[in-house]
Amino acid sequence: MIKFILPISLIVMMLLSCGEEPKNEVKMNNTVEVNDGVISYEEYEKPEPTTPSETEYYEPKVPVVTPAKGLKAPSDAIVLFNGTSLDHWVHAEDNSPAKWIINKDSSMTVADKTGDIRTKEEFGDIQLHLEWKSPLPVQRDGQNRGNSGVFLNGIYEIQILDNNDNDTYVNGQVGSVYKQGSPLAMASMPTGEWNVYDIIYHAPEFNDEGGKTKSATVTVLHNGILIQDHTEIKGTTPYVGWPKNPVHGKGPLLLQDHGDDSRVSYRNIWVREL
């Protein structure tokens, strides 16, 4: 029999006061057991509750966040681009001020062949929101049409590409974990219209010897459609070669200048640290 114990949250005490609703308090000292591959929960092996209040708790309080509305970010988000400046961004190659173009419609566009830009801030686990569109008139084809990408931790690319009537390799099409995982669906807006990415990213973990002990994972919604479902990121996302796993902690977000006059535009970029 194989048995190991992992800590989880458990309700362990109920506070009663005269004339008030019973209240329970959460204690962080309980366990889940795995016996012969079957999960069981220690707290549920106690006598079955006979009143609703025995399975209700009131602490800790859940934080209140004002949701995003239109181009306004949630109240607890870090706004990385709001249409007025590139203060949060530098060029990835030399840390010089970002030179991409700020447009009158509160978006920014890749300035041809100026290079990738990255955030000054570094992040680990995040919820990321960004909006992007490919240019009209349509330019080129394949991987050279409206190509950009957002790199998580600065090294793991989620592909941005104009795939409308434009086939390419599926693990390099729009919404892919580049060269690793094709999307579950192609959910692009028509060329020239705004697309929305909502991304949940959990960074990898490494031991003291430099070995990866837990892979990064990513969930992506493209225009509200689930296209990556807790997908394992196996390592870096190179154009040539296998994924690599360099040890790292927090890292920047990076937006790609593909170097082919792609002229992809971005707006409304914000992040919530998890």
N, C-alpha and C positions, 0 to 999 in steps of 0.2 A: 504494500500500500504506500502510495506517495502522498505526502502531506506537507503543505507549507502554508504559512499564515501571512496575510497582507493586511495592513491597517486600512480601515474605512470609517466613515461617519456612522454613528449609531445614536438613536434616541435612548437615553438611560434614566431620565428623571422627569417626573411630572410634578409641577408646582400647583398646589391648590390654595385658593384663598376664598374666604366666605363671601358669597354673593357675587363672585366673578366667574367668568369662564375658566375652566382648568387650562393651564399653560404648561407646555413641555419645554425642556431645554436640551440642546444637542451637546453631546460629549464626544470628543474625538479619540476614543480609546477602545474601539470594538474591532472585530475581525471578520473576514470572510475566509472560509476554509475550502480547500480543493482536495477532495478525497477520491482517489481512483478516477481523476478527470472530471468529477462532478462537482459543481459549485454549490455550496450551501451557505446560508447566512445565520450566524450564531444568534443574532437578536430575534430571528423569526422562529427559533426553536423553543422560545419561552412560551408560557401559556397564552393561548389566543386571546386578544383583547375582546372585551365585552361591551365597551362604550367607544363612540367615535373619538372622544378627546384623548384616548390613550395612543392614538396614532397621529396626533396633530402636534406641531411645534411652531414656536413663534420667534425663535432666535436661531442664528443671526439674521438680522433684517436684510432684505434684498435691496441693493442699491437702486435708486431711481434714476433712469436715463431718459432724457427727452429724445424721441426718435428723430431720424433724419427726415427732412421734408424738402422736396425739390432739390435745389443745389446746396441746401444747408446741411451740414454734418450733424451727427448726434452730439449731445452736450458733453460727452466724455471723450470725444475723438480728438486726435491730433490732426489738424488740417495741414496737409502737405502742399496743396495747390488750390487756391480759391479764385484764380483768374486775374490776380492783380500783381503778383511778383513771383520770382523764382528764388526767393530768399532761403528756402529749405533745400535747394539743390545746388550741386557743383558738378563739373565735368569729372567723370570717373578716372580719366587718364592722369590728370595733373591737379585736381582739386581747385581749379580755377572757377570763377563764377559761371553758372550755366548760361549758355548763349542761345538757347532755343527761343522761338518766336512766340511772344504773347499777342493774342489776337483780340479784336474788339468784342468778340462774343464770349470773353472770359475763358477761352481755351488757350492751350499752347500747342505749337507744332514743331516737330523735329526740324531743326535747321540743317540742311543737307550737309552731310559729311563733317559735322562739327564734333561728333563722338557721343558716346553714351553719357547720360547724366545719372547721378545717384543722390540719395538723401544725405544730408549732413548727419541726421540722427541714425542710430542703429537700433534694430529691433530683434526680438526673438519670436515668441508665439504671438500671432496677430490676427485680427480681422481687418481685411483691406478692401476698400471700395475705390474703384476708378472707372472712369468713362472714357471711351476712345472711339475714334472713327477713322476709316480709311478715306483717301482723297478721291474727289471727282475733279476732272474726268479720270477714268480708269487708266492706270499706267502699268505697262509690262504685264507679266504673267508668272505663274508658279510662285516660287519663294521670293520673287522680286516685286510682288504686287502688295503694297500696303503692309510691309513686314516691319514689325517691331516686337517687343516682348517686355514683360515685367519679370525681373529676377528677384526672387525671395532670398533673403540673406545675401544678396548680391551675386549668387551663383546658381540658383535653381530657376530655370526659365519656364514661365507659362506663356505660350506662344500667342502673339497677336498677328493676324494675317487676314487679308481680303481673300476669302475662299469662295466668294459668290461666283458661280460658273467658272471656277478656277481650281482644278484638282491638283493635289500634290500628295506626297507620302503622308499617310494618316497620322503617324506619330510626330508629324511636324506641321499639321494643319492647325487652324485656329482653335484655341482651347486645350491644346495638348500640353502635357508635361514633355517638353521638347526632347525628341528622340527616345522617349521612354514609354509614355502612355497616351494613346489616342483618346479623344473625348468620347463620352457616351452619346453625344448628339452634336450636330452642327446647328447652332442657334443664332446665327448672325443676322443683324439687321441689313437691309439693302445698302449697297455701297454708298458711302457719303452720309449715312445716318448714324446717330450715336448708339454705341453698344455699351453695356454695363457689365463689369466683372465684380462679383462679390466673392472674396477668397478668404477661407479659414486655413491658416497655416500653423503647424506645430513643428518646431525646429528639431533636428536630430540631437541625440545625446552621445557622449563619448566617455570612455573610461580614462584613467590616469596614464595608461600605456598608449593612448591614441587610437584605440579600437572603437568603432561605432557600436554602441549597445542598443540604440533605438533609432530607427529610420525617421526622417521627416515625413510628414503626411500633409496632404492638401485636399481641400474640398473647394470646388469652384462652381458658382452659378453664373451662367452667361445669359443675360437678359431674363433672369428669373428661372432658367432651366438648369437643372443639375447636370453638369457635364464631367466633373471629377468627384468621385464619391469616396472620401477618405483614402485617397490614392497614396500608396507608398512612393516616396521619392528615393530612388536607389543610389543617388549620388549626383554629382555635377551633371550638367546637360550640354556636353560639347557637341560641336558640329561633326567632328571626327574623333573616333575612339570611344572607349567604354567609360561609364561614369566613374568618377574618383570620389574619395571620401576624406578630404582634408579636415583636420580638427579645427573647429571654429566655435565661437560663441555667438553673440548678437552680431548682426550685419546690416548693411543698408538695403534699401529698396533701389533697384536700378531699372531705368527705362532705356531701351536699346535704340540707337541710331544704326539701322541696318546697312547704311552706306550706299543705298541704291536709289536715292531720291524718293524714299517711301512716303515722306510727308504725312505720317500718321499724326493725328491730333489727340490731345488729352484734356480732360477737365475734371473738376470735382474729385480730387484725390484726398482721401482721409484714411486714417488707420486707428484702430482701437487695440491697445495692448491687452493680451489675455493673461 
